[in-house]
Amino acid sequence: MSSSFLNYYRCPEEFAKFGHAQELGPTPGYFHFGKQITCFGRSAAPAAGMPNGNFPDVFPLTQARENEVMLPFDTDEILENLRKERYVGAEETLSFARQLVRKTYYVSRPFLSVGVRKHFQRFHLRERRNISFPAWPIDKTVDNLCAELMALSVRANGNRRIPFVWFWPNEYKGCVIVTHDVEHEEGRDFCGGLMDLDSRYGIKSSFQVIPEERYGVSDAFLEGIRGRGFEVNVHDLNHDGHLFDNRGLFLERAKKINEYGRKWRTEGFRTGGMYRNAEWTDAFEFDYDMSFPNAAHLEPQRGGCCTVMPYFAGNLVELPLTTTQDYSLFHILGKYSLDLWKEEMNCIASSNGLAAFIVHPDYVIERRARLVYENLLLYLSELCGAANLWQPLPRDVAHWWRERSRMSVERSGDTWKVAGPGSERARVAYAQIEDGRLTYHVENSSCRQFIA
Ligand SMILES: [Zn+2]
């Protein structure tokens, strides 16, 4: 049985029977599962190392045995490797010069002006354009792999439709969250203006506030955000880029970060600069985290969690960043249009995923950037209505995901129902194969989606 698959779909256990038949090789490496899906981990085939190279397709080694699917890899291991970015470093072939530039950048980053940072970041971008995995701008490997496994399970069960707990409450087809990391004093002072803007378009959002060194944080400032129905979260400790430098320093800082979380009565956290270490996140005592990018080509630390769905990282609900940050759009890519954001929204919506945005108050004070952001707000408010997308505060997404993780689908006569606390908001959905493709139907709604 695969617990990762079970947690993704919340389907009855009898439909999550995945085993692995063959002996798995001792060394993790890259391999294909079908034409489209790149995996990293141990497999039954000799694995290749480089994501750009030729690696074996292990799909033909898959076998169905009664209603059990025997795979040439361990599903839980592969999904964990992707979400925890364990593939990073496996293909590092940076020249010495590039390593030196990168190191210089990391060490001096806190002292660099925006102009100099842009120069370094464009260098990174050129370097990362050559990376084919994760896919840019969005990587859905985790989601595509889960969908492929669901299709295999449907077939192994005689093409019977498989019930699962629909991803979102009610009949929502997807979810959009808007978040604001407050970087500097000017940004802090523009939060009121930004709340006015968001409110004008009916968009709910959270503000991530840095507790120490960057700017003063008064109780009145935090209350001003909460009082208007927005959410406050903790953003790093002092945002100097060194949170994960060594274990001792990290634990010291994590303790202080947790104290600010309690003092400010916040439920969510995001690190500075999207720096992260998937093996250390259990030191954070929050309900949820938002520090993992989907595909980190434009972030200082490369990698990506390869999913557009929330997931559990230990006790934390992880809400991954799935769209390009405003800073990267304006200052690295030099784009002042919605084109990329719209492309990302379409890609996420086609997998019923979570679209998560970061727009900094600091970077939309300037008129040109602010107009682009206003266009985004207008676009999102219209799209959420037209496409029936949920637009809650991040904490409400985390609450839902935690609640959903405790629900199950149970037989009720000839049909199925969702059981567990909060299930009145939940819907049964069915996965089935139509015209050779996996589709989802949400019960009692017109929501019908072709997936793969
Ligand atoms: Zn930040």
Residues whose N, C-alpha, C, O or C-beta is under 5 A from the ligand:
A	BS01	ZN	D181 G272 G273
